[in-house]
Amino acid sequence: MRKILFFCLLFTAFLNRLSGAEDGADYKFIPPLVLCDYNDESTINNLGGISGGDAQLPGTAYAAIVSDNGFRRGEYGSALRIDYDVPLPGDYSFYWIKMGKELYGKPGVTAAFDAGLYNYLSFWIKGDPDIKNVKIEVHQDTDNNGIFVFGKDASAVVYTDPYMNGAVDKGWKKVVMPLADFTAIKDWSRIIEIVFVFENKNGTPKGALYLDDMILGYRPPLVLISKGVKEIAAPVESSFKVNGVNSKQCLTFKGSNTLAINTESVYDNPYIESFRF
């Protein structure tokens, strides 16, 4: 167990690690960035970036927000559903997510994002029907003009299969991808978009893909490369303290406060990224 301290009032408490471990002497805590959680029922992400699907034949991809039980992940909030159709063998379609806002007065030109603090991309995913592999691309704006152009700007590709247990199926699965595996990206300070690509080569030319809680984060390297899957235990509710005093309910806060709770360690369960009050 690790005790997590929070300074000032926070609604989202990110996991920290306060005591040493054999493989974590150089550990640095960097709060994860929740890029997309869709809980505001918008396809605009938390960086202000827009997103959209390929509407041109021969392949198409259209997105919608879903909030019904059985489609979203968890008991509340929303998720993203992408309906894709790629009828011809060898063709593809895609859904792009911009990493920055569109620049004022410059339609189609967006700000790049500096991802240099982070070392992994993660998200929750499911599909109907099962999808053996989903292609993920990260695009770098190499010429700093706010527009991605194939063959001119840098593009790196990985597939979901090596990072998950089995195919993308009807149950939610978490995917954690080290950014170092996107080997063609040389400057992580100029990331302009993340793209999900649907290819007609895996036996599922048509279907629906669901996404939720896309995160950029940092983990110690030995934790990051872990391939294990563990059930995430809830924080120990009885250990919740406000200013050092055990509390069973939220209080009225004034000024600076210290909140603490006992949780699993990220070293014991690499799938933990945050918990919420």
For each residue, the residues with C-beta under 8 A, 3 or more apart:
1: 236 262 263 264 265
2: 15 16 17 18 19 262 263 264 265
3: 18 239 260 261 262
4: 13 15 16 18 260 261 262 263
5: 16 18 258 259 260
6: 10 13 258 259 260
7: 256 257 258
8: 256 257
9: 253 257 259
10: 6 13 259 277
11: 276 277
12: 34 274 276 277
13: 4 6 10 259 261 274 275 276 277
14: 29 31 32 273 274
15: 2 4 263 266 272 273 274 275
16: 2 4 5 29
17: 2 21 24 27 29 265 266 267
18: 2 3 4 5
19: 2
20: 24 25
21: 17 24 25 27 265 267
22: 25
23: 220 222 223 267
24: 17 20 21 27 220 222 267
25: 20 21 22
26: 220
27: 17 21 24 220
28: 218
29: 14 16 17 218
30: 117 118 217 218
31: 14
32: 14 118 215 216 217 218 273 274
33: 46 118 215 216 217
34: 12 37 46 213 214 215 274
35: 45 46 47 97 99 214 215 216
36: 45 46 80 97 123 211 212 213 214
37: 34 46 77 212 213 214
38: 41 42 43 65 77 78 79 80 212
39: 76 77 78
40:
41: 38 65 67 78
42: 38 65
43: 38 50 51 52 63 65 80
44: 48 49 50 51
45: 35 36 48 49 51 97 98 214
46: 33 34 35 36 37
47: 35 99 100 101 113
48: 44 45 100 101
49: 44 45 97 98 99 100 101 110 113 193
50: 43 44 98 102 110
51: 43 44 45 63 95 96 97 98
52: 43 63 95 96
53: 60 61 62 63 82 84 93 94 95 96
54: 59 60 61 93 94 95
55: 60 61 62
56: 59 60
57: 60
58: 86 87 88 91
59: 54 56 84 85 86 87 88 91 92 93 94 198 200
60: 53 54 55 56 57 84 85 86 93
61: 53 54 55 82 83 84 85 93 94 95 198
62: 53 55 82 83 84
63: 43 51 52 53 80 81 82 83 95
64: 80 81 83
65: 38 41 42 43 78 79 80 81
66: 71 72 78 79 80 81 210
67: 41 71 72 77 78 79
68: 71 72
69: 72 75
70:
71: 66 67 68 79 81 210
72: 66 67 68 69 76 77 78 79 212
73: 77 79 124 172 210 212 213
74: 77
75: 69
76: 39 72
77: 37 38 39 67 72 73 74 212
78: 38 39 41 65 66 67 72
79: 38 65 66 67 71 72 73 124 210 211 212
80: 36 38 43 63 64 65 66 210 211 212
81: 63 64 65 66 71 208 209 210
82: 53 61 62 63 95 196 198 208 209 210 211
83: 61 62 63 64 207 208
84: 53 59 60 61 62 93 95 198 206 207 208 209
85: 59 60 61 93 205 206
86: 58 59 60 91 92 93 198 199 200 205 206
87: 58 59 91 200 205 206
88: 58 59 91 200
89: 200 201
90: 200 201
91: 58 59 86 87 88 199 200
92: 59 86 135 197 198 199 200
93: 53 54 59 60 61 84 85 86 197 198
94: 53 54 59 61 137 195 196 197 198
95: 51 52 53 54 61 63 82 84 195 196 198
96: 51 52 53 193 194 195 196
97: 35 36 45 49 51 193 194 195 196 214
98: 45 49 50 51 102 110 192 193
99: 35 47 49 110 111 112 113 115 191 192 193 194
100: 47 48 49 110 111 112 113 192
101: 47 48 49 110 111
102: 50 98 106 107 108 109 110
103: 106 109 110 111 146
104:
105:
106: 102 103 109 146
107: 102
108: 102 147
109: 102 103 106 145 146 147
110: 49 50 98 99 100 101 102 103 146 147 192 193
111: 99 100 101 103 146
112: 99 100 141 144 146 189 190 191 192
113: 47 49 99 100 191 192
114: 117 188 189 190 191
115: 99 118 179 188 189 191 216
116: 188 189
117: 30 114 218
118: 30 32 33 115 121 179 188 216 217 218
119: 178 179 180 217 218 219 221 224
120: 176 177 178 179 216 217 218 219 224
121: 118 136 138 176 177 179 194 214 215 216
122: 174 175 176 177 213 214 215 217 273
123: 36 174 175 211 212 213 214 215
124: 73 79 172 173 174 175 211 212 213
125: 134 160 164 168 172 173 174 175 209 210 211
126: 168 169 170 171 172 173 209 210
127: 130 131 134 167 168 169 170 204 207 208 209 210
128: 170 207 208 210
129: 204 207
130: 127 167 168 169 170 204
131: 127 134 167 168 169 202 204 207 209
132: 161 167 168 202 203 204
133: 159 160 161 167 168 202
134: 125 127 131 159 160 168 196 197 198 209
135: 92 157 158 159 160 196 197 198 199
136: 121 157 158 159 160 177 194 195 196 197
137: 94 155 156 157 194 195 197
138: 121 155 156 179 182 185 191 193 194 195
139: 148 153 154 155 191 192 193 194 195
140: 153 154 155 156 185 186 187 188 190 191 192
141: 112 144 145 146 147 148 153 190 191 192
142: 152 153 154 187 190
143: 152 153
144: 112 141 190
145: 109 141
146: 103 106 109 110 111 112 141 192
147: 108 109 110 141
148: 139 141 153 155 192 193
149: 152 153
150: 153 155
151:
152: 142 143 149
153: 139 140 141 142 143 148 149 150 192
154: 139 140 142 184 185 186 187
155: 137 138 139 140 148 150 184
156: 137 138 140 182 183 184 185
157: 135 136 137 182 184
158: 135 136 162 163 177 181 182
159: 133 134 135 136 162
160: 125 133 134 135 136 163 164 168 175
161: 132 133 164 167
162: 158 159
163: 158 160 175 176 177
164: 125 160 161 168 173 174 175
165: 173 229
166: 169 173
167: 127 130 131 132 133 161
168: 125 126 127 130 131 132 133 134 160 164 173 209
169: 126 127 130 131 166 173
170: 126 127 128 130
171: 126
172: 73 124 125 126 210 212
173: 124 125 126 164 165 166 168 169
174: 122 123 124 125 164 229 271
175: 122 123 124 125 160 163 164
176: 120 121 122 163 224 270 271
177: 120 121 122 136 158 163 181 182
178: 119 120 181 224 225
179: 115 118 119 120 121 138 182 185 188
180: 119 183
181: 158 177 178
182: 138 156 157 158 177 179 185
183: 156 180
184: 154 155 156 157
185: 138 140 154 156 179 182 188 191
186: 140 154
187: 140 142 154 190
188: 114 115 116 118 140 179 185 191
189: 112 114 115 116
190: 112 114 140 141 142 144 187
191: 99 112 113 114 115 138 139 140 141 185 188 194
192: 98 99 100 110 112 113 139 140 141 146 148 153
193: 49 96 97 98 99 110 138 139 148
194: 96 97 99 121 136 137 138 139 191 214
195: 94 95 96 97 136 137 138 139
196: 82 94 95 96 97 134 135 136 209 211
197: 92 93 94 134 135 136 137
198: 59 61 82 84 86 92 93 94 95 134 135 209
199: 86 91 92 135 202
200: 59 86 87 88 89 90 91 92 205
201: 89 90
202: 131 132 133 199
203: 132
204: 127 129 130 131 132 207
205: 85 86 87 200
206: 84 85 86 87
207: 83 84 127 128 129 131 204
208: 81 82 83 84 127 128
209: 81 82 84 125 126 127 131 134 168 196 198
210: 66 71 73 79 80 81 82 125 126 127 128 172
211: 36 79 80 82 123 124 125 196 214
212: 36 37 38 72 73 77 79 80 123 124 172
213: 34 36 37 73 122 123 124
214: 34 35 36 37 45 97 121 122 123 194 211
215: 32 33 34 35 121 122 123 273
216: 32 33 35 115 118 120 121
217: 30 32 33 118 119 120 122 273
218: 28 29 30 32 117 118 119 120
219: 119 120 223 224 266 270
220: 23 24 26 27 223 224 266 267
221: 119 224 225
222: 23 24 225 226
223: 23 219 220 226 266 267 270
224: 119 120 176 178 219 220 221 270
225: 178 221 222
226: 222 223 270
227:
228: 270
229: 165 174 271
230: 269 271
231:
232: 264 269 271 272
233: 263 264 269
234: 237
235: 239 240 261 262 263 275
236: 1 239 240 261 262 263
237: 234 240 261
238: 246
239: 3 235 236 246 260 261 262
240: 235 236 237 246 247 248 259 260 261
241: 244 245 246 247 259 260 261
242: 245 247 251 257 258 259
243: 257 258
244: 241 258 260
245: 241 242
246: 238 239 240 241
247: 240 241 242 250 251
248: 240
249:
250: 247 277
251: 242 247
252:
253: 9 257
254: 257
255:
256: 7 8
257: 7 8 9 242 243 253 254
258: 5 6 7 242 243 244
259: 5 6 9 10 13 240 241 242 277
260: 3 4 5 6 239 240 241 244
261: 3 4 13 235 236 237 239 240 241 275
262: 1 2 3 4 235 236 239
263: 1 2 4 15 233 235 236 272 275
264: 1 2 232 233 268 269 272
265: 1 2 17 21 268 269 272
266: 15 17 219 220 223 269 270 272
267: 17 21 23 24 220 223 270
268: 264 265
269: 230 232 233 264 265 266 272
270: 176 219 223 224 226 228 266 267
271: 174 176 229 230 232
272: 15 232 263 264 265 266 269 275
273: 14 15 32 122 215 217
274: 12 13 14 15 32 34
275: 13 15 235 261 263 272
276: 11 12 13
277: 10 11 12 13 250 259
